[in-house]
Amino acid sequence: MYSAHKNCKNDAPDILNIDVFADYVADDLLLPAQDYVSDETYAKFYDAFLEQSNIDGTIWAIPDLASARAMYYNKGILEAAGAEVPTTWDELKDVCAKIKAYDSSIYPWGIDMTTDEGQAAFAYYIWNNGSDFTDASGNWTLNADANVEAIEYAISLVKDGYTNSDPATETRYALQDLFGAGKLAMVIGPNSIPTYIADNYAKANTPEEEQIDFAFAAIPTNGGNASVSAGVMDRFMCFDNGHSDEKLEAIKEFFDFFYEDTRYSDWVLMEGFLPATSAGGEIVAASDPDMAPWVDIVGSCKFYPTAKAEWANVKQGVINVEQQALMGGNVQELLDELQAEIEAEAAG
């Protein structure tokens, strides 16, 4: 990763493609997006995506592509266990119990609390308990009561034996393999899972009885809250390298070329991700009916608060909380400690 320090400004790239940007803004290294993106191209992006790069009213980066998450489930396992697709946390526990009673060798539910995607697990549970990382004013609320309840619920699934055996070390890639092999009944995952299953578990030389029949649904939620999907995106940003007007125009032309509707949509489809532009979404949905539900999801999903400079430490912090909770730590105490640490960092 490029190191964000003011004395590195002369060594900075013109354009960087990465997922984080707030530290670069804090070090006064970036140009506002509308300085290097034409009005025509800027107008194509989903507003929800642009807002993820908003600091103090200025958009500092633009999205390149995205992925969204939903709950995948093995239709055959649920049917054999006499279970319906769960929509609430209570229903999820009930379905897990039925699956364990049907076949104790099958993991009912997948959880990734590793350093790879532990922050995603934290988000799935708090967002679907009507809570968030911050309040409406942007203040960190990591130890909110609803967050404590959410993580305690997730840990209870592990302790009840309803999940993969070691969520602290088994990444979502391991869970995808378990799901594809028919050893995991339900898992939250990205829109790329069907392609992964087709490439690895539905080949011509795989016996039909070993190929899973699966579908996806909304992530289960608690307390009557609407289900929330997690969105993940990377960004383009432009460093303030003292560009001439001619250079800025060249950068604008590059992005106009990159985000040309047909060209951009073809690339997104090839990569198996989701578009960050409304026109791209329309083309992708029309080109691939299987992607249409995902385009609807990605236009309204929720994102990590990556525009806040403390996000890097929050991300690692919530993973640490989860992993300590898996070993018996008190969720309330752990989140109280993390909240205090992040508040101190934000205060400067």
KOLMI-686480 format. One record per residue (C-alpha): z, x, y; chain; residue number from 0; residue in three letters. Coordinates in steps of 0.25 Angstrom, whole numbers, plus 5000, padded with zeros to 4 digits. Each point is the difference from the previous one (the first is absolute). Layout:
@Z Z, X X, Y Y, cadena A, num NUM, residuo ala;
...
REM end
This chain:
@Z 5000, X 5000, Y 5000, cadena A, num 0, residuo met;
@Z 4997, X 5005, Y 5014, cadena A, num 1, residuo tyr;
@Z 5013, X 5004, Y 5007, cadena A, num 2, residuo ser;
@Z 5003, X 4992, Y 5013, cadena A, num 3, residuo ala;
@Z 5005, X 5010, Y 5010, cadena A, num 4, residuo his;
@Z 4996, X 5001, Y 5015, cadena A, num 5, residuo lys;
@Z 4997, X 5015, Y 4998, cadena A, num 6, residuo asn;
@Z 4989, X 4996, Y 4989, cadena A, num 7, residuo cys;
@Z 4992, X 4992, Y 5010, cadena A, num 8, residuo lys;
@Z 4989, X 5010, Y 5001, cadena A, num 9, residuo asn;
@Z 4999, X 5001, Y 4984, cadena A, num 10, residuo asp;
@Z 4999, X 4985, Y 4998, cadena A, num 11, residuo ala;
@Z 4988, X 4993, Y 4994, cadena A, num 12, residuo pro;
@Z 4992, X 4991, Y 5008, cadena A, num 13, residuo asp;
@Z 5002, X 4989, Y 4990, cadena A, num 14, residuo ile;
@Z 5010, X 4998, Y 4989, cadena A, num 15, residuo leu;
@Z 5001, X 4990, Y 4989, cadena A, num 16, residuo asn;
@Z 5014, X 4998, Y 4995, cadena A, num 17, residuo ile;
@Z 5010, X 4989, Y 4998, cadena A, num 18, residuo asp;
@Z 5010, X 5004, Y 5011, cadena A, num 19, residuo val;
@Z 4999, X 5002, Y 5015, cadena A, num 20, residuo phe;
@Z 5013, X 4998, Y 5007, cadena A, num 21, residuo ala;
@Z 5005, X 5014, Y 5000, cadena A, num 22, residuo asp;
@Z 4986, X 5004, Y 5007, cadena A, num 23, residuo tyr;
@Z 5002, X 4990, Y 5011, cadena A, num 24, residuo val;
@Z 5014, X 5005, Y 5002, cadena A, num 25, residuo ala;
@Z 4995, X 5014, Y 5002, cadena A, num 26, residuo asp;
@Z 4989, X 4995, Y 5010, cadena A, num 27, residuo asp;
@Z 4989, X 5004, Y 4991, cadena A, num 28, residuo leu;
@Z 4991, X 4988, Y 4998, cadena A, num 29, residuo leu;
@Z 4990, X 4992, Y 5009, cadena A, num 30, residuo leu;
@Z 5001, X 4985, Y 5001, cadena A, num 31, residuo pro;
@Z 4991, X 4994, Y 4990, cadena A, num 32, residuo ala;
@Z 4991, X 4993, Y 5011, cadena A, num 33, residuo gln;
@Z 4997, X 5013, Y 5006, cadena A, num 34, residuo asp;
@Z 4992, X 5004, Y 4987, cadena A, num 35, residuo tyr;
@Z 4996, X 4987, Y 4994, cadena A, num 36, residuo val;
@Z 4989, X 4991, Y 5006, cadena A, num 37, residuo ser;
@Z 5004, X 4986, Y 5005, cadena A, num 38, residuo asp;
@Z 4990, X 4994, Y 4989, cadena A, num 39, residuo glu;
@Z 5007, X 5008, Y 4989, cadena A, num 40, residuo thr;
@Z 5014, X 4998, Y 5005, cadena A, num 41, residuo tyr;
@Z 4998, X 4985, Y 5000, cadena A, num 42, residuo ala;
@Z 4997, X 5000, Y 4985, cadena A, num 43, residuo lys;
@Z 5014, X 5004, Y 4995, cadena A, num 44, residuo phe;
@Z 5010, X 4990, Y 4995, cadena A, num 45, residuo tyr;
@Z 5010, X 4998, Y 5011, cadena A, num 46, residuo asp;
@Z 5011, X 5002, Y 4990, cadena A, num 47, residuo ala;
@Z 4995, X 5013, Y 4996, cadena A, num 48, residuo phe;
@Z 4999, X 5005, Y 5014, cadena A, num 49, residuo leu;
@Z 5014, X 4996, Y 5003, cadena A, num 50, residuo glu;
@Z 5005, X 5010, Y 4990, cadena A, num 51, residuo gln;
@Z 4996, X 5011, Y 5009, cadena A, num 52, residuo ser;
@Z 5006, X 4994, Y 5013, cadena A, num 53, residuo asn;
@Z 5010, X 5008, Y 5007, cadena A, num 54, residuo ile;
@Z 5005, X 4995, Y 5014, cadena A, num 55, residuo asp;
@Z 4988, X 4991, Y 5001, cadena A, num 56, residuo gly;
@Z 4989, X 5011, Y 4997, cadena A, num 57, residuo thr;
@Z 4992, X 5000, Y 4987, cadena A, num 58, residuo ile;
@Z 4999, X 5015, Y 4995, cadena A, num 59, residuo trp;
@Z 4993, X 4999, Y 4987, cadena A, num 60, residuo ala;
@Z 4990, X 4991, Y 4993, cadena A, num 61, residuo ile;
@Z 5000, X 4996, Y 4985, cadena A, num 62, residuo pro;
@Z 4989, X 5006, Y 4991, cadena A, num 63, residuo asp;
@Z 5003, X 4991, Y 4987, cadena A, num 64, residuo leu;
@Z 5012, X 4993, Y 4994, cadena A, num 65, residuo ala;
@Z 5006, X 4995, Y 4987, cadena A, num 66, residuo ser;
@Z 5009, X 4988, Y 4998, cadena A, num 67, residuo ala;
@Z 5009, X 4996, Y 4989, cadena A, num 68, residuo arg;
@Z 5003, X 4988, Y 4991, cadena A, num 69, residuo ala;
@Z 5007, X 4997, Y 4987, cadena A, num 70, residuo met;
@Z 4991, X 5002, Y 4987, cadena A, num 71, residuo tyr;
@Z 5004, X 4993, Y 4987, cadena A, num 72, residuo tyr;
@Z 4996, X 5001, Y 4986, cadena A, num 73, residuo asn;
@Z 4995, X 4986, Y 4997, cadena A, num 74, residuo lys;
@Z 5002, X 5001, Y 4985, cadena A, num 75, residuo gly;
@Z 5014, X 5005, Y 5000, cadena A, num 76, residuo ile;
@Z 5005, X 4989, Y 5010, cadena A, num 77, residuo leu;
@Z 4993, X 4990, Y 4991, cadena A, num 78, residuo glu;
@Z 5006, X 5005, Y 4987, cadena A, num 79, residuo ala;
@Z 5014, X 5001, Y 5007, cadena A, num 80, residuo ala;
@Z 4999, X 4985, Y 5004, cadena A, num 81, residuo gly;
@Z 5001, X 5005, Y 5015, cadena A, num 82, residuo ala;
@Z 4993, X 4995, Y 5013, cadena A, num 83, residuo glu;
@Z 4996, X 5010, Y 5011, cadena A, num 84, residuo val;
@Z 5012, X 5002, Y 5008, cadena A, num 85, residuo pro;
@Z 5000, X 4997, Y 5015, cadena A, num 86, residuo thr;
@Z 5015, X 5002, Y 5003, cadena A, num 87, residuo thr;
@Z 5010, X 5011, Y 4997, cadena A, num 88, residuo trp;
@Z 5008, X 4990, Y 4991, cadena A, num 89, residuo asp;
@Z 4987, X 4996, Y 4993, cadena A, num 90, residuo glu;
@Z 4997, X 5015, Y 4998, cadena A, num 91, residuo leu;
@Z 5013, X 5003, Y 4993, cadena A, num 92, residuo lys;
@Z 4998, X 4988, Y 4991, cadena A, num 93, residuo asp;
@Z 4986, X 5005, Y 4996, cadena A, num 94, residuo val;
@Z 5005, X 5014, Y 4998, cadena A, num 95, residuo cys;
@Z 5011, X 4994, Y 4990, cadena A, num 96, residuo ala;
@Z 4989, X 4992, Y 4993, cadena A, num 97, residuo lys;
@Z 4991, X 5012, Y 4998, cadena A, num 98, residuo ile;
@Z 5012, X 5009, Y 4995, cadena A, num 99, residuo lys;
@Z 5003, X 4989, Y 4990, cadena A, num 100, residuo ala;
@Z 4986, X 4999, Y 4996, cadena A, num 101, residuo tyr;
@Z 4998, X 5015, Y 4998, cadena A, num 102, residuo asp;
@Z 5010, X 5010, Y 5003, cadena A, num 103, residuo ser;
@Z 4990, X 5011, Y 5000, cadena A, num 104, residuo ser;
@Z 4993, X 4995, Y 5012, cadena A, num 105, residuo ile;
@Z 5005, X 5003, Y 5014, cadena A, num 106, residuo tyr;
@Z 5000, X 4987, Y 5008, cadena A, num 107, residuo pro;
@Z 5000, X 5006, Y 5014, cadena A, num 108, residuo trp;
@Z 4995, X 5013, Y 5006, cadena A, num 109, residuo gly;
@Z 5008, X 5007, Y 5011, cadena A, num 110, residuo ile;
@Z 4996, X 5014, Y 5007, cadena A, num 111, residuo asp;
@Z 5011, X 5006, Y 5008, cadena A, num 112, residuo met;
@Z 4995, X 5014, Y 4999, cadena A, num 113, residuo thr;
@Z 4997, X 5009, Y 5012, cadena A, num 114, residuo thr;
@Z 4985, X 4995, Y 4998, cadena A, num 115, residuo asp;
@Z 5002, X 4985, Y 5004, cadena A, num 116, residuo glu;
@Z 5015, X 4997, Y 5001, cadena A, num 117, residuo gly;
@Z 4998, X 4996, Y 5014, cadena A, num 118, residuo gln;
@Z 4990, X 4989, Y 4995, cadena A, num 119, residuo ala;
@Z 5011, X 4995, Y 4991, cadena A, num 120, residuo ala;
@Z 5010, X 4999, Y 5011, cadena A, num 121, residuo phe;
@Z 4989, X 4992, Y 5008, cadena A, num 122, residuo ala;
@Z 4997, X 4991, Y 4989, cadena A, num 123, residuo tyr;
@Z 5014, X 4995, Y 4998, cadena A, num 124, residuo tyr;
@Z 5005, X 4999, Y 5015, cadena A, num 125, residuo ile;
@Z 4987, X 4994, Y 5005, cadena A, num 126, residuo trp;
@Z 5001, X 4989, Y 4989, cadena A, num 127, residuo asn;
@Z 5014, X 4998, Y 5004, cadena A, num 128, residuo asn;
@Z 4996, X 4996, Y 5014, cadena A, num 129, residuo gly;
@Z 5005, X 5013, Y 5006, cadena A, num 130, residuo ser;
@Z 4994, X 5013, Y 5005, cadena A, num 131, residuo asp;
@Z 5002, X 5015, Y 5004, cadena A, num 132, residuo phe;
@Z 5002, X 4996, Y 5014, cadena A, num 133, residuo thr;
@Z 5003, X 4988, Y 5009, cadena A, num 134, residuo asp;
@Z 4991, X 4993, Y 5010, cadena A, num 135, residuo ala;
@Z 5003, X 5010, Y 5010, cadena A, num 136, residuo ser;
@Z 4997, X 5012, Y 4991, cadena A, num 137, residuo gly;
@Z 5014, X 5004, Y 4998, cadena A, num 138, residuo asn;
@Z 5003, X 5006, Y 4986, cadena A, num 139, residuo trp;
@Z 5007, X 4990, Y 4991, cadena A, num 140, residuo thr;
@Z 5000, X 5007, Y 4987, cadena A, num 141, residuo leu;
@Z 5014, X 4995, Y 4996, cadena A, num 142, residuo asn;
@Z 4998, X 4986, Y 5003, cadena A, num 143, residuo ala;
@Z 5006, X 4990, Y 4990, cadena A, num 144, residuo asp;
@Z 4987, X 4995, Y 4995, cadena A, num 145, residuo ala;
@Z 4996, X 5014, Y 4997, cadena A, num 146, residuo asn;
@Z 5012, X 5003, Y 4992, cadena A, num 147, residuo val;
@Z 4998, X 4988, Y 4992, cadena A, num 148, residuo glu;
@Z 4986, X 5003, Y 4998, cadena A, num 149, residuo ala;
@Z 5002, X 5014, Y 4994, cadena A, num 150, residuo ile;
@Z 5012, X 4995, Y 4992, cadena A, num 151, residuo glu;
@Z 4991, X 4990, Y 4994, cadena A, num 152, residuo tyr;
@Z 4990, X 5011, Y 4996, cadena A, num 153, residuo ala;
@Z 5011, X 5009, Y 4994, cadena A, num 154, residuo ile;
@Z 5005, X 4988, Y 4992, cadena A, num 155, residuo ser;
@Z 4986, X 4999, Y 4994, cadena A, num 156, residuo leu;
@Z 5001, X 5014, Y 4995, cadena A, num 157, residuo val;
@Z 5015, X 4998, Y 4995, cadena A, num 158, residuo lys;
@Z 4996, X 4988, Y 4993, cadena A, num 159, residuo asp;
@Z 4990, X 5007, Y 4992, cadena A, num 160, residuo gly;
@Z 4988, X 4993, Y 5006, cadena A, num 161, residuo tyr;
@Z 4992, X 5012, Y 5005, cadena A, num 162, residuo thr;
@Z 4994, X 5013, Y 4996, cadena A, num 163, residuo asn;
@Z 5010, X 5009, Y 4995, cadena A, num 164, residuo ser;
@Z 5001, X 5010, Y 5012, cadena A, num 165, residuo asp;
@Z 4995, X 4995, Y 5013, cadena A, num 166, residuo pro;
@Z 5005, X 5013, Y 5007, cadena A, num 167, residuo ala;
@Z 4989, X 5008, Y 4993, cadena A, num 168, residuo thr;
@Z 4989, X 4990, Y 4995, cadena A, num 169, residuo glu;
@Z 4990, X 4999, Y 5011, cadena A, num 170, residuo thr;
@Z 4990, X 4988, Y 5002, cadena A, num 171, residuo arg;
@Z 4990, X 5008, Y 4993, cadena A, num 172, residuo tyr;
@Z 5009, X 5000, Y 4987, cadena A, num 173, residuo ala;
@Z 5002, X 4985, Y 5002, cadena A, num 174, residuo leu;
@Z 4985, X 4998, Y 5001, cadena A, num 175, residuo gln;
@Z 4999, X 5007, Y 4987, cadena A, num 176, residuo asp;
@Z 5011, X 4991, Y 4994, cadena A, num 177, residuo leu;
@Z 4994, X 4988, Y 5005, cadena A, num 178, residuo phe;
@Z 4986, X 5003, Y 4995, cadena A, num 179, residuo gly;
@Z 5005, X 5004, Y 4986, cadena A, num 180, residuo ala;
@Z 5007, X 4986, Y 5000, cadena A, num 181, residuo gly;
@Z 5014, X 5006, Y 5000, cadena A, num 182, residuo lys;
@Z 5004, X 4995, Y 5013, cadena A, num 183, residuo leu;
@Z 4999, X 4985, Y 5004, cadena A, num 184, residuo ala;
@Z 5000, X 5000, Y 5015, cadena A, num 185, residuo met;
@Z 4999, X 5010, Y 5011, cadena A, num 186, residuo val;
@Z 4997, X 5000, Y 5015, cadena A, num 187, residuo ile;
@Z 4988, X 5008, Y 5003, cadena A, num 188, residuo gly;
@Z 4988, X 5003, Y 5008, cadena A, num 189, residuo pro;
@Z 4986, X 4993, Y 5000, cadena A, num 190, residuo asn;
@Z 4995, X 5012, Y 4993, cadena A, num 191, residuo ser;
@Z 5007, X 4997, Y 4987, cadena A, num 192, residuo ile;
@Z 4988, X 4991, Y 4994, cadena A, num 193, residuo pro;
@Z 4991, X 5012, Y 5001, cadena A, num 194, residuo thr;
@Z 5010, X 5009, Y 4994, cadena A, num 195, residuo tyr;
@Z 5002, X 4991, Y 4988, cadena A, num 196, residuo ile;
@Z 4985, X 4998, Y 4998, cadena A, num 197, residuo ala;
@Z 4998, X 5015, Y 5001, cadena A, num 198, residuo asp;
@Z 5011, X 5004, Y 4990, cadena A, num 199, residuo asn;
@Z 5004, X 4988, Y 4992, cadena A, num 200, residuo tyr;
@Z 4988, X 4991, Y 4998, cadena A, num 201, residuo ala;
@Z 4989, X 5010, Y 4996, cadena A, num 202, residuo lys;
@Z 4990, X 4996, Y 4989, cadena A, num 203, residuo ala;
@Z 5007, X 5008, Y 4989, cadena A, num 204, residuo asn;
@Z 5013, X 4993, Y 5003, cadena A, num 205, residuo thr;
@Z 5003, X 4989, Y 4990, cadena A, num 206, residuo pro;
@Z 5000, X 4986, Y 5007, cadena A, num 207, residuo glu;
@Z 5014, X 4997, Y 4994, cadena A, num 208, residuo glu;
@Z 5005, X 5012, Y 5008, cadena A, num 209, residuo glu;
@Z 4994, X 4996, Y 5013, cadena A, num 210, residuo gln;
@Z 5010, X 4992, Y 5009, cadena A, num 211, residuo ile;
@Z 4997, X 4987, Y 5007, cadena A, num 212, residuo asp;
@Z 5006, X 5001, Y 5014, cadena A, num 213, residuo phe;
@Z 5000, X 4994, Y 5013, cadena A, num 214, residuo ala;
@Z 5007, X 5001, Y 5014, cadena A, num 215, residuo phe;
@Z 5009, X 4991, Y 5008, cadena A, num 216, residuo ala;
@Z 5009, X 5001, Y 5012, cadena A, num 217, residuo ala;
@Z 5012, X 5009, Y 5000, cadena A, num 218, residuo ile;
@Z 5013, X 4992, Y 4996, cadena A, num 219, residuo pro;
@Z 5009, X 4997, Y 5012, cadena A, num 220, residuo thr;
@Z 5014, X 4995, Y 5002, cadena A, num 221, residuo asn;
@Z 5007, X 4989, Y 5008, cadena A, num 222, residuo gly;
@Z 4987, X 4992, Y 5003, cadena A, num 223, residuo gly;
@Z 4994, X 5011, Y 5008, cadena A, num 224, residuo asn;
@Z 4985, X 5001, Y 5000, cadena A, num 225, residuo ala;
@Z 4995, X 5011, Y 4991, cadena A, num 226, residuo ser;
@Z 4996, X 5013, Y 5007, cadena A, num 227, residuo val;
@Z 4990, X 5010, Y 4996, cadena A, num 228, residuo ser;
@Z 5001, X 5015, Y 5003, cadena A, num 229, residuo ala;
@Z 4988, X 5006, Y 5007, cadena A, num 230, residuo gly;
@Z 4998, X 5015, Y 5000, cadena A, num 231, residuo val;
@Z 4989, X 5007, Y 5009, cadena A, num 232, residuo met;
@Z 4996, X 5014, Y 5004, cadena A, num 233, residuo asp;
@Z 4996, X 5003, Y 5014, cadena A, num 234, residuo arg;
@Z 4990, X 5008, Y 5009, cadena A, num 235, residuo phe;
@Z 5006, X 5006, Y 5012, cadena A, num 236, residuo met;
@Z 4994, X 5010, Y 5011, cadena A, num 237, residuo cys;
@Z 5008, X 5011, Y 5005, cadena A, num 238, residuo phe;
@Z 5000, X 5003, Y 5015, cadena A, num 239, residuo asp;
@Z 4992, X 5013, Y 5000, cadena A, num 240, residuo asn;
@Z 4995, X 4999, Y 5015, cadena A, num 241, residuo gly;
@Z 4987, X 4994, Y 4995, cadena A, num 242, residuo his;
@Z 4989, X 4999, Y 5010, cadena A, num 243, residuo ser;
@Z 4993, X 4986, Y 5003, cadena A, num 244, residuo asp;
@Z 4989, X 5004, Y 4991, cadena A, num 245, residuo glu;
@Z 5009, X 5004, Y 4988, cadena A, num 246, residuo lys;
@Z 5007, X 4986, Y 5001, cadena A, num 247, residuo leu;
@Z 4987, X 4993, Y 5000, cadena A, num 248, residuo glu;
@Z 4996, X 5008, Y 4988, cadena A, num 249, residuo ala;
@Z 5013, X 4996, Y 4993, cadena A, num 250, residuo ile;
@Z 4998, X 4985, Y 5004, cadena A, num 251, residuo lys;
@Z 4986, X 5001, Y 4994, cadena A, num 252, residuo glu;
@Z 5006, X 5006, Y 4987, cadena A, num 253, residuo phe;
@Z 5009, X 4988, Y 4998, cadena A, num 254, residuo phe;
@Z 4989, X 4990, Y 5004, cadena A, num 255, residuo asp;
@Z 4992, X 5006, Y 4989, cadena A, num 256, residuo phe;
@Z 5012, X 5000, Y 4990, cadena A, num 257, residuo phe;
@Z 5004, X 4985, Y 5003, cadena A, num 258, residuo tyr;
@Z 4986, X 4995, Y 5000, cadena A, num 259, residuo glu;
@Z 5002, X 4987, Y 4992, cadena A, num 260, residuo asp;
@Z 4991, X 5002, Y 4988, cadena A, num 261, residuo thr;
@Z 5002, X 5015, Y 4999, cadena A, num 262, residuo arg;
@Z 5016, X 4998, Y 5001, cadena A, num 263, residuo tyr;
@Z 5000, X 4988, Y 4990, cadena A, num 264, residuo ser;
@Z 4992, X 5008, Y 4989, cadena A, num 265, residuo asp;
@Z 5010, X 5012, Y 5002, cadena A, num 266, residuo trp;
@Z 5012, X 4991, Y 4998, cadena A, num 267, residuo val;
@Z 4994, X 4993, Y 4988, cadena A, num 268, residuo leu;
@Z 4997, X 5013, Y 4994, cadena A, num 269, residuo met;
@Z 5014, X 5006, Y 5002, cadena A, num 270, residuo glu;
@Z 5006, X 4987, Y 4995, cadena A, num 271, residuo gly;
@Z 5009, X 4998, Y 5012, cadena A, num 272, residuo phe;
@Z 5000, X 4989, Y 5011, cadena A, num 273, residuo leu;
@Z 4993, X 5000, Y 5013, cadena A, num 274, residuo pro;
@Z 5008, X 5001, Y 5013, cadena A, num 275, residuo ala;
@Z 4989, X 4992, Y 5008, cadena A, num 276, residuo thr;
@Z 4998, X 4985, Y 5000, cadena A, num 277, residuo ser;
@Z 4985, X 5002, Y 4999, cadena A, num 278, residuo ala;
@Z 5002, X 5010, Y 4988, cadena A, num 279, residuo gly;
@Z 5009, X 4989, Y 4994, cadena A, num 280, residuo gly;
@Z 4990, X 4990, Y 5001, cadena A, num 281, residuo glu;
@Z 4989, X 5009, Y 4993, cadena A, num 282, residuo ile;
@Z 5010, X 5005, Y 4989, cadena A, num 283, residuo val;
@Z 5004, X 4985, Y 4997, cadena A, num 284, residuo ala;
@Z 4986, X 4995, Y 4999, cadena A, num 285, residuo ala;
@Z 4995, X 5013, Y 4992, cadena A, num 286, residuo ser;
@Z 5012, X 4999, Y 4990, cadena A, num 287, residuo asp;
@Z 5006, X 4986, Y 4997, cadena A, num 288, residuo pro;
@Z 5012, X 5007, Y 4993, cadena A, num 289, residuo asp;
@Z 5003, X 5007, Y 5013, cadena A, num 290, residuo met;
@Z 5000, X 4988, Y 5009, cadena A, num 291, residuo ala;
@Z 5015, X 4996, Y 4997, cadena A, num 292, residuo pro;
@Z 5004, X 5014, Y 5004, cadena A, num 293, residuo trp;
@Z 4992, X 5000, Y 5013, cadena A, num 294, residuo val;
@Z 5008, X 4987, Y 5003, cadena A, num 295, residuo asp;
@Z 5013, X 5008, Y 4997, cadena A, num 296, residuo ile;
@Z 4997, X 5013, Y 5007, cadena A, num 297, residuo val;
@Z 4997, X 4993, Y 5013, cadena A, num 298, residuo gly;
@Z 5014, X 4994, Y 5001, cadena A, num 299, residuo ser;
@Z 5009, X 5010, Y 4992, cadena A, num 300, residuo cys;
@Z 5012, X 5008, Y 5005, cadena A, num 301, residuo lys;
@Z 5001, X 5015, Y 5002, cadena A, num 302, residuo phe;
@Z 5010, X 5010, Y 5001, cadena A, num 303, residuo tyr;
@Z 5006, X 5004, Y 5014, cadena A, num 304, residuo pro;
@Z 4992, X 5013, Y 5001, cadena A, num 305, residuo thr;
@Z 4999, X 4999, Y 5015, cadena A, num 306, residuo ala;
@Z 5014, X 5004, Y 5001, cadena A, num 307, residuo lys;
@Z 5003, X 5015, Y 5000, cadena A, num 308, residuo ala;
@Z 5012, X 4998, Y 4991, cadena A, num 309, residuo glu;
@Z 4991, X 4994, Y 4989, cadena A, num 310, residuo trp;
@Z 4999, X 5013, Y 4992, cadena A, num 311, residuo ala;
@Z 5015, X 5001, Y 4998, cadena A, num 312, residuo asn;
@Z 5001, X 4985, Y 4998, cadena A, num 313, residuo val;
@Z 4990, X 5001, Y 4989, cadena A, num 314, residuo lys;
@Z 5007, X 5011, Y 4993, cadena A, num 315, residuo gln;
@Z 5014, X 4994, Y 5003, cadena A, num 316, residuo gly;
@Z 4997, X 4986, Y 4993, cadena A, num 317, residuo val;
@Z 4995, X 5008, Y 4988, cadena A, num 318, residuo ile;
@Z 5013, X 5008, Y 4999, cadena A, num 319, residuo asn;
@Z 5008, X 4987, Y 5001, cadena A, num 320, residuo val;
@Z 4992, X 4993, Y 4989, cadena A, num 321, residuo glu;
@Z 5001, X 5013, Y 4991, cadena A, num 322, residuo gln;
@Z 5015, X 5001, Y 5003, cadena A, num 323, residuo gln;
@Z 5002, X 4985, Y 4997, cadena A, num 324, residuo ala;
@Z 4993, X 5002, Y 4987, cadena A, num 325, residuo leu;
@Z 5011, X 5010, Y 4996, cadena A, num 326, residuo met;
@Z 5011, X 4990, Y 5004, cadena A, num 327, residuo gly;
@Z 5001, X 5002, Y 5015, cadena A, num 328, residuo gly;
@Z 5005, X 4989, Y 5009, cadena A, num 329, residuo asn;
@Z 4987, X 4994, Y 5008, cadena A, num 330, residuo val;
@Z 5008, X 4995, Y 5012, cadena A, num 331, residuo gln;
@Z 5007, X 5014, Y 5002, cadena A, num 332, residuo glu;
@Z 4987, X 5007, Y 4998, cadena A, num 333, residuo leu;
@Z 4992, X 4992, Y 5010, cadena A, num 334, residuo leu;
@Z 5011, X 5000, Y 5010, cadena A, num 335, residuo asp;
@Z 5000, X 5016, Y 4999, cadena A, num 336, residuo glu;
@Z 4985, X 5000, Y 5001, cadena A, num 337, residuo leu;
@Z 5000, X 4990, Y 5012, cadena A, num 338, residuo gln;
@Z 5010, X 5009, Y 5007, cadena A, num 339, residuo ala;
@Z 4991, X 5012, Y 4998, cadena A, num 340, residuo glu;
@Z 4988, X 4994, Y 5005, cadena A, num 341, residuo ile;
@Z 5007, X 4994, Y 5012, cadena A, num 342, residuo glu;
@Z 5005, X 5014, Y 5004, cadena A, num 343, residuo ala;
@Z 4986, X 5005, Y 4998, cadena A, num 344, residuo glu;
@Z 4994, X 4989, Y 5009, cadena A, num 345, residuo ala;
@Z 5010, X 5003, Y 5011, cadena A, num 346, residuo ala;
@Z 4995, X 5014, Y 5001, cadena A, num 347, residuo gly;
REM end
